[in-house]
Amino acid sequence: MDVLDGNALAGRLADLLGWDATDSLVRCRACGSLGAVAATAVYATAMGLVARCRACDAVLLTLVDAADGRSWVGMPGISALEVRRA
Ligand SMILES: [Zn+2]
């Protein structure tokens, strides 16, 4: 499976969150490393996108588009996400 970088999430996260999160920092719940969303390792699967920590390979974020038009965003491995106020 090809590994993409976090920029592969850019359009989808902007659509869902309303802002470009690729420059935002995330802290890995498993190993504590801090890095930009754009620097995560992203895997495109039939189910959707999975972003993993490059330091420890923990699943940071999942994004699944359901057939009924809903999208499901999971952040099982993110202990903190940087949100910049306008
Ligand atoms: Zn990690």
PDB file of the backbone (N, CA, C, O) and the ligand in Angstrom, with CONECT records:
HET     ZN  A 101       1
ATOM      1  N   MET A   1       0.846  -1.183   0.000  1.00  0.00           N
ATOM      2  CA  MET A   1       0.000   0.000   0.000  1.00  0.00           C
ATOM      3  C   MET A   1       0.894   1.249   0.000  1.00  0.00           C
ATOM      4  O   MET A   1       1.850   1.342   0.770  1.00  0.00           O
ATOM      5  N   ASP A   2       0.574   2.177  -0.852  1.00  0.00           N
ATOM      6  CA  ASP A   2       1.376   3.392  -0.943  1.00  0.00           C
ATOM      7  C   ASP A   2       1.154   4.292   0.271  1.00  0.00           C
ATOM      8  O   ASP A   2       0.038   4.440   0.768  1.00  0.00           O
ATOM      9  N   VAL A   3       2.242   4.879   0.723  1.00  0.00           N
ATOM     10  CA  VAL A   3       2.162   5.823   1.830  1.00  0.00           C
ATOM     11  C   VAL A   3       2.153   7.236   1.260  1.00  0.00           C
ATOM     12  O   VAL A   3       3.047   7.631   0.511  1.00  0.00           O
ATOM     13  N   LEU A   4       1.129   7.979   1.632  1.00  0.00           N
ATOM     14  CA  LEU A   4       1.022   9.375   1.226  1.00  0.00           C
ATOM     15  C   LEU A   4       1.426  10.241   2.413  1.00  0.00           C
ATOM     16  O   LEU A   4       1.546   9.745   3.533  1.00  0.00           O
ATOM     17  N   ASP A   5       1.635  11.531   2.170  1.00  0.00           N
ATOM     18  CA  ASP A   5       1.864  12.385   3.332  1.00  0.00           C
ATOM     19  C   ASP A   5       0.547  13.048   3.722  1.00  0.00           C
ATOM     20  O   ASP A   5      -0.470  12.914   3.041  1.00  0.00           O
ATOM     21  N   GLY A   6       0.601  13.766   4.836  1.00  0.00           N
ATOM     22  CA  GLY A   6      -0.618  14.328   5.402  1.00  0.00           C
ATOM     23  C   GLY A   6      -1.320  15.321   4.503  1.00  0.00           C
ATOM     24  O   GLY A   6      -2.483  15.654   4.731  1.00  0.00           O
ATOM     25  N   ASN A   7      -0.631  15.796   3.487  1.00  0.00           N
ATOM     26  CA  ASN A   7      -1.291  16.718   2.557  1.00  0.00           C
ATOM     27  C   ASN A   7      -2.433  16.034   1.803  1.00  0.00           C
ATOM     28  O   ASN A   7      -3.314  16.700   1.259  1.00  0.00           O
ATOM     29  N   ALA A   8      -2.410  14.707   1.778  1.00  0.00           N
ATOM     30  CA  ALA A   8      -3.504  13.964   1.144  1.00  0.00           C
ATOM     31  C   ALA A   8      -4.821  14.174   1.897  1.00  0.00           C
ATOM     32  O   ALA A   8      -5.901  13.944   1.353  1.00  0.00           O
ATOM     33  N   LEU A   9      -4.716  14.613   3.148  1.00  0.00           N
ATOM     34  CA  LEU A   9      -5.913  14.887   3.956  1.00  0.00           C
ATOM     35  C   LEU A   9      -6.439  16.294   3.758  1.00  0.00           C
ATOM     36  O   LEU A   9      -7.552  16.603   4.185  1.00  0.00           O
ATOM     37  N   ALA A  10      -5.669  17.142   3.125  1.00  0.00           N
ATOM     38  CA  ALA A  10      -5.952  18.584   3.106  1.00  0.00           C
ATOM     39  C   ALA A  10      -7.372  18.916   2.669  1.00  0.00           C
ATOM     40  O   ALA A  10      -8.107  19.586   3.395  1.00  0.00           O
ATOM     41  N   GLY A  11      -7.754  18.458   1.505  1.00  0.00           N
ATOM     42  CA  GLY A  11      -9.065  18.818   0.985  1.00  0.00           C
ATOM     43  C   GLY A  11     -10.202  18.254   1.812  1.00  0.00           C
ATOM     44  O   GLY A  11     -11.194  18.937   2.069  1.00  0.00           O
ATOM     45  N   ARG A  12     -10.055  17.006   2.229  1.00  0.00           N
ATOM     46  CA  ARG A  12     -11.118  16.355   3.005  1.00  0.00           C
ATOM     47  C   ARG A  12     -11.287  17.008   4.365  1.00  0.00           C
ATOM     48  O   ARG A  12     -12.411  17.250   4.806  1.00  0.00           O
ATOM     49  N   LEU A  13     -10.171  17.294   5.035  1.00  0.00           N
ATOM     50  CA  LEU A  13     -10.286  17.933   6.351  1.00  0.00           C
ATOM     51  C   LEU A  13     -10.824  19.356   6.223  1.00  0.00           C
ATOM     52  O   LEU A  13     -11.600  19.802   7.068  1.00  0.00           O
ATOM     53  N   ALA A  14     -10.426  20.056   5.193  1.00  0.00           N
ATOM     54  CA  ALA A  14     -10.944  21.421   4.999  1.00  0.00           C
ATOM     55  C   ALA A  14     -12.454  21.392   4.763  1.00  0.00           C
ATOM     56  O   ALA A  14     -13.187  22.247   5.261  1.00  0.00           O
ATOM     57  N   ASP A  15     -12.911  20.395   3.994  1.00  0.00           N
ATOM     58  CA  ASP A  15     -14.352  20.258   3.756  1.00  0.00           C
ATOM     59  C   ASP A  15     -15.107  19.982   5.057  1.00  0.00           C
ATOM     60  O   ASP A  15     -16.176  20.544   5.295  1.00  0.00           O
ATOM     61  N   LEU A  16     -14.543  19.117   5.887  1.00  0.00           N
ATOM     62  CA  LEU A  16     -15.244  18.669   7.085  1.00  0.00           C
ATOM     63  C   LEU A  16     -15.098  19.623   8.259  1.00  0.00           C
ATOM     64  O   LEU A  16     -16.054  19.846   9.002  1.00  0.00           O
ATOM     65  N   LEU A  17     -13.904  20.188   8.432  1.00  0.00           N
ATOM     66  CA  LEU A  17     -13.650  21.034   9.598  1.00  0.00           C
ATOM     67  C   LEU A  17     -13.843  22.519   9.297  1.00  0.00           C
ATOM     68  O   LEU A  17     -14.066  23.320  10.205  1.00  0.00           O
ATOM     69  N   GLY A  18     -13.754  22.878   8.017  1.00  0.00           N
ATOM     70  CA  GLY A  18     -13.916  24.277   7.648  1.00  0.00           C
ATOM     71  C   GLY A  18     -12.622  25.065   7.679  1.00  0.00           C
ATOM     72  O   GLY A  18     -12.641  26.283   7.501  1.00  0.00           O
ATOM     73  N   TRP A  19     -11.501  24.400   7.899  1.00  0.00           N
ATOM     74  CA  TRP A  19     -10.208  25.069   7.886  1.00  0.00           C
ATOM     75  C   TRP A  19      -9.140  24.068   7.471  1.00  0.00           C
ATOM     76  O   TRP A  19      -9.321  22.857   7.601  1.00  0.00           O
ATOM     77  N   ASP A  20      -8.037  24.586   6.975  1.00  0.00           N
ATOM     78  CA  ASP A  20      -6.943  23.729   6.527  1.00  0.00           C
ATOM     79  C   ASP A  20      -6.115  23.303   7.735  1.00  0.00           C
ATOM     80  O   ASP A  20      -5.403  24.113   8.327  1.00  0.00           O
ATOM     81  N   ALA A  21      -6.212  22.039   8.090  1.00  0.00           N
ATOM     82  CA  ALA A  21      -5.546  21.542   9.296  1.00  0.00           C
ATOM     83  C   ALA A  21      -4.158  20.971   9.009  1.00  0.00           C
ATOM     84  O   ALA A  21      -3.493  20.496   9.929  1.00  0.00           O
ATOM     85  N   THR A  22      -3.713  21.006   7.766  1.00  0.00           N
ATOM     86  CA  THR A  22      -2.458  20.323   7.470  1.00  0.00           C
ATOM     87  C   THR A  22      -1.256  20.970   8.156  1.00  0.00           C
ATOM     88  O   THR A  22      -0.279  20.280   8.447  1.00  0.00           O
ATOM     89  N   ASP A  23      -1.301  22.272   8.420  1.00  0.00           N
ATOM     90  CA  ASP A  23      -0.205  22.931   9.126  1.00  0.00           C
ATOM     91  C   ASP A  23      -0.349  22.825  10.641  1.00  0.00           C
ATOM     92  O   ASP A  23       0.569  23.173  11.385  1.00  0.00           O
ATOM     93  N   SER A  24      -1.491  22.349  11.088  1.00  0.00           N
ATOM     94  CA  SER A  24      -1.732  22.224  12.527  1.00  0.00           C
ATOM     95  C   SER A  24      -0.866  21.115  13.120  1.00  0.00           C
ATOM     96  O   SER A  24      -0.565  20.118  12.463  1.00  0.00           O
ATOM     97  N   LEU A  25      -0.474  21.313  14.375  1.00  0.00           N
ATOM     98  CA  LEU A  25       0.318  20.309  15.074  1.00  0.00           C
ATOM     99  C   LEU A  25      -0.597  19.302  15.760  1.00  0.00           C
ATOM    100  O   LEU A  25      -1.668  19.654  16.255  1.00  0.00           O
ATOM    101  N   VAL A  26      -0.165  18.060  15.782  1.00  0.00           N
ATOM    102  CA  VAL A  26      -0.878  17.023  16.517  1.00  0.00           C
ATOM    103  C   VAL A  26       0.108  16.324  17.449  1.00  0.00           C
ATOM    104  O   VAL A  26       1.279  16.141  17.118  1.00  0.00           O
ATOM    105  N   ARG A  27      -0.396  15.936  18.629  1.00  0.00           N
ATOM    106  CA  ARG A  27       0.431  15.172  19.559  1.00  0.00           C
ATOM    107  C   ARG A  27      -0.059  13.726  19.565  1.00  0.00           C
ATOM    108  O   ARG A  27      -1.247  13.456  19.747  1.00  0.00           O
ATOM    109  N   CYS A  28       0.871  12.813  19.365  1.00  0.00           N
ATOM    110  CA  CYS A  28       0.552  11.385  19.348  1.00  0.00           C
ATOM    111  C   CYS A  28       0.284  10.906  20.769  1.00  0.00           C
ATOM    112  O   CYS A  28       1.103  11.106  21.667  1.00  0.00           O
ATOM    113  N   ARG A  29      -0.866  10.275  20.964  1.00  0.00           N
ATOM    114  CA  ARG A  29      -1.236   9.756  22.280  1.00  0.00           C
ATOM    115  C   ARG A  29      -0.287   8.634  22.711  1.00  0.00           C
ATOM    116  O   ARG A  29      -0.024   8.467  23.902  1.00  0.00           O
ATOM    117  N   ALA A  30       0.223   7.870  21.753  1.00  0.00           N
ATOM    118  CA  ALA A  30       1.030   6.696  22.087  1.00  0.00           C
ATOM    119  C   ALA A  30       2.468   7.045  22.468  1.00  0.00           C
ATOM    120  O   ALA A  30       2.993   6.522  23.451  1.00  0.00           O
ATOM    121  N   CYS A  31       3.106   7.928  21.694  1.00  0.00           N
ATOM    122  CA  CYS A  31       4.535   8.184  21.938  1.00  0.00           C
ATOM    123  C   CYS A  31       4.830   9.624  22.326  1.00  0.00           C
ATOM    124  O   CYS A  31       5.956   9.943  22.708  1.00  0.00           O
ATOM    125  N   GLY A  32       3.840  10.490  22.233  1.00  0.00           N
ATOM    126  CA  GLY A  32       4.029  11.868  22.668  1.00  0.00           C
ATOM    127  C   GLY A  32       4.681  12.778  21.648  1.00  0.00           C
ATOM    128  O   GLY A  32       4.866  13.964  21.919  1.00  0.00           O
ATOM    129  N   SER A  33       5.034  12.260  20.485  1.00  0.00           N
ATOM    130  CA  SER A  33       5.691  13.115  19.505  1.00  0.00           C
ATOM    131  C   SER A  33       4.712  14.164  18.973  1.00  0.00           C
ATOM    132  O   SER A  33       3.504  13.940  18.894  1.00  0.00           O
ATOM    133  N   LEU A  34       5.270  15.292  18.618  1.00  0.00           N
ATOM    134  CA  LEU A  34       4.489  16.421  18.134  1.00  0.00           C
ATOM    135  C   LEU A  34       4.918  16.712  16.706  1.00  0.00           C
ATOM    136  O   LEU A  34       6.111  16.855  16.437  1.00  0.00           O
ATOM    137  N   GLY A  35       3.964  16.802  15.789  1.00  0.00           N
ATOM    138  CA  GLY A  35       4.303  17.086  14.403  1.00  0.00           C
ATOM    139  C   GLY A  35       3.097  17.613  13.659  1.00  0.00           C
ATOM    140  O   GLY A  35       1.970  17.562  14.152  1.00  0.00           O
ATOM    141  N   ALA A  36       3.347  18.115  12.475  1.00  0.00           N
ATOM    142  CA  ALA A  36       2.264  18.670  11.654  1.00  0.00           C
ATOM    143  C   ALA A  36       1.434  17.544  11.059  1.00  0.00           C
ATOM    144  O   ALA A  36       1.943  16.458  10.780  1.00  0.00           O
ATOM    145  N   VAL A  37       0.160  17.817  10.870  1.00  0.00           N
ATOM    146  CA  VAL A  37      -0.719  16.857  10.201  1.00  0.00           C
ATOM    147  C   VAL A  37      -0.127  16.481   8.839  1.00  0.00           C
ATOM    148  O   VAL A  37      -0.202  15.325   8.423  1.00  0.00           O
ATOM    149  N   ALA A  38       0.456  17.455   8.157  1.00  0.00           N
ATOM    150  CA  ALA A  38       1.037  17.207   6.832  1.00  0.00           C
ATOM    151  C   ALA A  38       2.190  16.217   6.874  1.00  0.00           C
ATOM    152  O   ALA A  38       2.530  15.625   5.850  1.00  0.00           O
ATOM    153  N   ALA A  39       2.798  16.029   8.042  1.00  0.00           N
ATOM    154  CA  ALA A  39       3.949  15.136   8.157  1.00  0.00           C
ATOM    155  C   ALA A  39       3.555  13.719   8.561  1.00  0.00           C
ATOM    156  O   ALA A  39       4.425  12.859   8.697  1.00  0.00           O
ATOM    157  N   THR A  40       2.265  13.459   8.754  1.00  0.00           N
ATOM    158  CA  THR A  40       1.843  12.107   9.106  1.00  0.00           C
ATOM    159  C   THR A  40       1.934  11.198   7.883  1.00  0.00           C
ATOM    160  O   THR A  40       2.020  11.668   6.749  1.00  0.00           O
ATOM    161  N   ALA A  41       1.914   9.895   8.132  1.00  0.00           N
ATOM    162  CA  ALA A  41       1.891   8.911   7.044  1.00  0.00           C
ATOM    163  C   ALA A  41       0.442   8.542   6.794  1.00  0.00           C
ATOM    164  O   ALA A  41      -0.239   8.033   7.684  1.00  0.00           O
ATOM    165  N   VAL A  42      -0.029   8.797   5.586  1.00  0.00           N
ATOM    166  CA  VAL A  42      -1.443   8.569   5.268  1.00  0.00           C
ATOM    167  C   VAL A  42      -1.576   7.388   4.308  1.00  0.00           C
ATOM    168  O   VAL A  42      -0.864   7.286   3.309  1.00  0.00           O
ATOM    169  N   TYR A  43      -2.517   6.499   4.649  1.00  0.00           N
ATOM    170  CA  TYR A  43      -2.796   5.333   3.817  1.00  0.00           C
ATOM    171  C   TYR A  43      -4.216   5.454   3.294  1.00  0.00           C
ATOM    172  O   TYR A  43      -5.152   5.669   4.065  1.00  0.00           O
ATOM    173  N   ALA A  44      -4.377   5.316   1.993  1.00  0.00           N
ATOM    174  CA  ALA A  44      -5.710   5.342   1.385  1.00  0.00           C
ATOM    175  C   ALA A  44      -6.181   3.901   1.234  1.00  0.00           C
ATOM    176  O   ALA A  44      -5.551   3.103   0.540  1.00  0.00           O
ATOM    177  N   THR A  45      -7.290   3.573   1.885  1.00  0.00           N
ATOM    178  CA  THR A  45      -7.843   2.222   1.812  1.00  0.00           C
ATOM    179  C   THR A  45      -9.228   2.298   1.178  1.00  0.00           C
ATOM    180  O   THR A  45      -9.742   3.384   0.913  1.00  0.00           O
ATOM    181  N   ALA A  46      -9.817   1.146   0.939  1.00  0.00           N
ATOM    182  CA  ALA A  46     -11.173   1.123   0.387  1.00  0.00           C
ATOM    183  C   ALA A  46     -12.168   1.752   1.359  1.00  0.00           C
ATOM    184  O   ALA A  46     -13.191   2.293   0.941  1.00  0.00           O
ATOM    185  N   MET A  47     -11.869   1.680   2.642  1.00  0.00           N
ATOM    186  CA  MET A  47     -12.752   2.240   3.672  1.00  0.00           C
ATOM    187  C   MET A  47     -12.594   3.742   3.826  1.00  0.00           C
ATOM    188  O   MET A  47     -13.524   4.422   4.260  1.00  0.00           O
ATOM    189  N   GLY A  48     -11.417   4.271   3.474  1.00  0.00           N
ATOM    190  CA  GLY A  48     -11.161   5.695   3.655  1.00  0.00           C
ATOM    191  C   GLY A  48      -9.687   5.954   3.902  1.00  0.00           C
ATOM    192  O   GLY A  48      -8.828   5.186   3.467  1.00  0.00           O
ATOM    193  N   LEU A  49      -9.400   7.047   4.607  1.00  0.00           N
ATOM    194  CA  LEU A  49      -8.017   7.441   4.865  1.00  0.00           C
ATOM    195  C   LEU A  49      -7.637   7.149   6.312  1.00  0.00           C
ATOM    196  O   LEU A  49      -8.440   7.314   7.230  1.00  0.00           O
ATOM    197  N   VAL A  50      -6.389   6.711   6.492  1.00  0.00           N
ATOM    198  CA  VAL A  50      -5.857   6.456   7.830  1.00  0.00           C
ATOM    199  C   VAL A  50      -4.533   7.193   7.939  1.00  0.00           C
ATOM    200  O   VAL A  50      -3.634   6.983   7.124  1.00  0.00           O
ATOM    201  N   ALA A  51      -4.407   8.057   8.943  1.00  0.00           N
ATOM    202  CA  ALA A  51      -3.150   8.783   9.178  1.00  0.00           C
ATOM    203  C   ALA A  51      -2.451   8.152  10.372  1.00  0.00           C
ATOM    204  O   ALA A  51      -3.050   7.969  11.432  1.00  0.00           O
ATOM    205  N   ARG A  52      -1.175   7.822  10.190  1.00  0.00           N
ATOM    206  CA  ARG A  52      -0.396   7.178  11.255  1.00  0.00           C
ATOM    207  C   ARG A  52       0.779   8.056  11.660  1.00  0.00           C
ATOM    208  O   ARG A  52       1.290   8.847  10.868  1.00  0.00           O
ATOM    209  N   CYS A  53       1.190   7.898  12.906  1.00  0.00           N
ATOM    210  CA  CYS A  53       2.366   8.587  13.442  1.00  0.00           C
ATOM    211  C   CYS A  53       3.610   8.040  12.756  1.00  0.00           C
ATOM    212  O   CYS A  53       3.781   6.825  12.654  1.00  0.00           O
ATOM    213  N   ARG A  54       4.473   8.927  12.288  1.00  0.00           N
ATOM    214  CA  ARG A  54       5.699   8.452  11.631  1.00  0.00           C
ATOM    215  C   ARG A  54       6.722   7.944  12.644  1.00  0.00           C
ATOM    216  O   ARG A  54       7.640   7.208  12.283  1.00  0.00           O
ATOM    217  N   ALA A  55       6.567   8.331  13.906  1.00  0.00           N
ATOM    218  CA  ALA A  55       7.525   7.892  14.929  1.00  0.00           C
ATOM    219  C   ALA A  55       7.212   6.488  15.437  1.00  0.00           C
ATOM    220  O   ALA A  55       8.120   5.674  15.601  1.00  0.00           O
ATOM    221  N   CYS A  56       5.923   6.194  15.689  1.00  0.00           N
ATOM    222  CA  CYS A  56       5.589   4.913  16.325  1.00  0.00           C
ATOM    223  C   CYS A  56       4.533   4.117  15.557  1.00  0.00           C
ATOM    224  O   CYS A  56       4.195   3.005  15.964  1.00  0.00           O
ATOM    225  N   ASP A  57       4.014   4.648  14.479  1.00  0.00           N
ATOM    226  CA  ASP A  57       3.039   3.959  13.618  1.00  0.00           C
ATOM    227  C   ASP A  57       1.640   3.851  14.230  1.00  0.00           C
ATOM    228  O   ASP A  57       0.794   3.144  13.683  1.00  0.00           O
ATOM    229  N   ALA A  58       1.380   4.518  15.328  1.00  0.00           N
ATOM    230  CA  ALA A  58       0.027   4.493  15.905  1.00  0.00           C
ATOM    231  C   ALA A  58      -0.953   5.172  14.950  1.00  0.00           C
ATOM    232  O   ALA A  58      -0.593   6.099  14.224  1.00  0.00           O
ATOM    233  N   VAL A  59      -2.189   4.696  14.963  1.00  0.00           N
ATOM    234  CA  VAL A  59      -3.240   5.319  14.155  1.00  0.00           C
ATOM    235  C   VAL A  59      -3.649   6.629  14.827  1.00  0.00           C
ATOM    236  O   VAL A  59      -4.155   6.632  15.949  1.00  0.00           O
ATOM    237  N   LEU A  60      -3.424   7.726  14.134  1.00  0.00           N
ATOM    238  CA  LEU A  60      -3.760   9.041  14.680  1.00  0.00           C
ATOM    239  C   LEU A  60      -5.178   9.439  14.317  1.00  0.00           C
ATOM    240  O   LEU A  60      -5.941   9.900  15.166  1.00  0.00           O
ATOM    241  N   LEU A  61      -5.528   9.260  13.050  1.00  0.00           N
ATOM    242  CA  LEU A  61      -6.806   9.768  12.543  1.00  0.00           C
ATOM    243  C   LEU A  61      -7.350   8.832  11.475  1.00  0.00           C
ATOM    244  O   LEU A  61      -6.597   8.291  10.666  1.00  0.00           O
ATOM    245  N   THR A  62      -8.654   8.649  11.482  1.00  0.00           N
ATOM    246  CA  THR A  62      -9.312   7.899  10.422  1.00  0.00           C
ATOM    247  C   THR A  62     -10.417   8.761   9.829  1.00  0.00           C
ATOM    248  O   THR A  62     -11.048   9.549  10.535  1.00  0.00           O
ATOM    249  N   LEU A  63     -10.643   8.613   8.560  1.00  0.00           N
ATOM    250  CA  LEU A  63     -11.690   9.366   7.877  1.00  0.00           C
ATOM    251  C   LEU A  63     -12.403   8.416   6.919  1.00  0.00           C
ATOM    252  O   LEU A  63     -11.815   7.927   5.955  1.00  0.00           O
ATOM    253  N   VAL A  64     -13.672   8.166   7.200  1.00  0.00           N
ATOM    254  CA  VAL A  64     -14.460   7.224   6.407  1.00  0.00           C
ATOM    255  C   VAL A  64     -15.675   7.946   5.845  1.00  0.00           C
ATOM    256  O   VAL A  64     -16.408   8.610   6.577  1.00  0.00           O
ATOM    257  N   ASP A  65     -15.881   7.813   4.552  1.00  0.00           N
ATOM    258  CA  ASP A  65     -17.069   8.366   3.907  1.00  0.00           C
ATOM    259  C   ASP A  65     -18.088   7.256   3.753  1.00  0.00           C
ATOM    260  O   ASP A  65     -17.856   6.293   3.021  1.00  0.00           O
ATOM    261  N   ALA A  66     -19.218   7.381   4.439  1.00  0.00           N
ATOM    262  CA  ALA A  66     -20.278   6.382   4.361  1.00  0.00           C
ATOM    263  C   ALA A  66     -21.107   6.595   3.096  1.00  0.00           C
ATOM    264  O   ALA A  66     -21.150   7.693   2.542  1.00  0.00           O
ATOM    265  N   ALA A  67     -21.765   5.522   2.651  1.00  0.00           N
ATOM    266  CA  ALA A  67     -22.570   5.588   1.427  1.00  0.00           C
ATOM    267  C   ALA A  67     -23.779   6.499   1.582  1.00  0.00           C
ATOM    268  O   ALA A  67     -24.340   6.957   0.586  1.00  0.00           O
ATOM    269  N   ASP A  68     -24.189   6.767   2.824  1.00  0.00           N
ATOM    270  CA  ASP A  68     -25.381   7.597   3.054  1.00  0.00           C
ATOM    271  C   ASP A  68     -25.085   9.093   3.070  1.00  0.00           C
ATOM    272  O   ASP A  68     -25.950   9.897   3.417  1.00  0.00           O
ATOM    273  N   GLY A  69     -23.848   9.470   2.690  1.00  0.00           N
ATOM    274  CA  GLY A  69     -23.513  10.887   2.607  1.00  0.00           C
ATOM    275  C   GLY A  69     -22.874  11.449   3.860  1.00  0.00           C
ATOM    276  O   GLY A  69     -22.447  12.603   3.881  1.00  0.00           O
ATOM    277  N   ARG A  70     -22.806  10.635   4.910  1.00  0.00           N
ATOM    278  CA  ARG A  70     -22.140  11.091   6.124  1.00  0.00           C
ATOM    279  C   ARG A  70     -20.665  10.698   6.089  1.00  0.00           C
ATOM    280  O   ARG A  70     -20.282   9.721   5.445  1.00  0.00           O
ATOM    281  N   SER A  71     -19.850  11.477   6.793  1.00  0.00           N
ATOM    282  CA  SER A  71     -18.438  11.135   6.960  1.00  0.00           C
ATOM    283  C   SER A  71     -18.172  10.962   8.446  1.00  0.00           C
ATOM    284  O   SER A  71     -18.766  11.643   9.282  1.00  0.00           O
ATOM    285  N   TRP A  72     -17.274  10.046   8.761  1.00  0.00           N
ATOM    286  CA  TRP A  72     -16.915   9.750  10.145  1.00  0.00           C
ATOM    287  C   TRP A  72     -15.431  10.028  10.327  1.00  0.00           C
ATOM    288  O   TRP A  72     -14.589   9.446   9.644  1.00  0.00           O
ATOM    289  N   VAL A  73     -15.123  10.927  11.258  1.00  0.00           N
ATOM    290  CA  VAL A  73     -13.735  11.266  11.563  1.00  0.00           C
ATOM    291  C   VAL A  73     -13.420  10.725  12.947  1.00  0.00           C
ATOM    292  O   VAL A  73     -14.077  11.081  13.925  1.00  0.00           O
ATOM    293  N   GLY A  74     -12.414   9.866  13.027  1.00  0.00           N
ATOM    294  CA  GLY A  74     -11.951   9.350  14.307  1.00  0.00           C
ATOM    295  C   GLY A  74     -10.556   9.891  14.581  1.00  0.00           C
ATOM    296  O   GLY A  74      -9.742  10.039  13.670  1.00  0.00           O
ATOM    297  N   MET A  75     -10.296  10.182  15.845  1.00  0.00           N
ATOM    298  CA  MET A  75      -8.963  10.656  16.232  1.00  0.00           C
ATOM    299  C   MET A  75      -8.462   9.830  17.416  1.00  0.00           C
ATOM    300  O   MET A  75      -8.183  10.365  18.489  1.00  0.00           O
ATOM    301  N   PRO A  76      -8.352   8.492  17.199  1.00  0.00           N
ATOM    302  CA  PRO A  76      -8.030   7.621  18.336  1.00  0.00           C
ATOM    303  C   PRO A  76      -6.637   7.838  18.909  1.00  0.00           C
ATOM    304  O   PRO A  76      -6.403   7.565  20.086  1.00  0.00           O
ATOM    305  N   GLY A  77      -5.710   8.328  18.088  1.00  0.00           N
ATOM    306  CA  GLY A  77      -4.337   8.447  18.576  1.00  0.00           C
ATOM    307  C   GLY A  77      -3.867   9.871  18.777  1.00  0.00           C
ATOM    308  O   GLY A  77      -2.676  10.104  18.985  1.00  0.00           O
ATOM    309  N   ILE A  78      -4.775  10.823  18.720  1.00  0.00           N
ATOM    310  CA  ILE A  78      -4.389  12.228  18.889  1.00  0.00           C
ATOM    311  C   ILE A  78      -4.784  12.683  20.289  1.00  0.00           C
ATOM    312  O   ILE A  78      -5.963  12.676  20.643  1.00  0.00           O
ATOM    313  N   SER A  79      -3.795  13.077  21.077  1.00  0.00           N
ATOM    314  CA  SER A  79      -4.110  13.590  22.414  1.00  0.00           C
ATOM    315  C   SER A  79      -4.356  15.082  22.379  1.00  0.00           C
ATOM    316  O   SER A  79      -4.998  15.620  23.281  1.00  0.00           O
ATOM    317  N   ALA A  80      -3.856  15.770  21.351  1.00  0.00           N
ATOM    318  CA  ALA A  80      -4.102  17.214  21.218  1.00  0.00           C
ATOM    319  C   ALA A  80      -3.956  17.609  19.758  1.00  0.00           C
ATOM    320  O   ALA A  80      -3.092  17.104  19.040  1.00  0.00           O
ATOM    321  N   LEU A  81      -4.813  18.515  19.339  1.00  0.00           N
ATOM    322  CA  LEU A  81      -4.780  19.056  17.976  1.00  0.00           C
ATOM    323  C   LEU A  81      -4.730  20.570  18.069  1.00  0.00           C
ATOM    324  O   LEU A  81      -5.561  21.179  18.742  1.00  0.00           O
ATOM    325  N   GLU A  82      -3.766  21.181  17.403  1.00  0.00           N
ATOM    326  CA  GLU A  82      -3.642  22.638  17.398  1.00  0.00           C
ATOM    327  C   GLU A  82      -4.739  23.251  16.537  1.00  0.00           C
ATOM    328  O   GLU A  82      -4.902  22.884  15.373  1.00  0.00           O
ATOM    329  N   VAL A  83      -5.482  24.175  17.108  1.00  0.00           N
ATOM    330  CA  VAL A  83      -6.505  24.924  16.385  1.00  0.00           C
ATOM    331  C   VAL A  83      -6.159  26.400  16.486  1.00  0.00           C
ATOM    332  O   VAL A  83      -6.107  26.960  17.581  1.00  0.00           O
ATOM    333  N   ARG A  84      -5.928  27.016  15.360  1.00  0.00           N
ATOM    334  CA  ARG A  84      -5.557  28.436  15.363  1.00  0.00           C
ATOM    335  C   ARG A  84      -6.806  29.300  15.317  1.00  0.00           C
ATOM    336  O   ARG A  84      -7.680  29.124  14.468  1.00  0.00           O
ATOM    337  N   ARG A  85      -6.864  30.223  16.239  1.00  0.00           N
ATOM    338  CA  ARG A  85      -7.998  31.166  16.264  1.00  0.00           C
ATOM    339  C   ARG A  85      -7.742  32.274  15.257  1.00  0.00           C
ATOM    340  O   ARG A  85      -6.601  32.685  15.043  1.00  0.00           O
ATOM    341  N   ALA A  86      -8.808  32.749  14.646  1.00  0.00           N
ATOM    342  CA  ALA A  86      -8.669  33.823  13.654  1.00  0.00           C
ATOM    343  C   ALA A  86      -8.332  35.147  14.335  1.00  0.00           C
ATOM    344  O   ALA A  86      -8.177  36.165  13.661  1.00  0.00           O
TER     345      ALA A  86
HETATM  346 ZN    ZN A 101       3.579   8.152  17.923  1.00  0.00          ZN2+
END
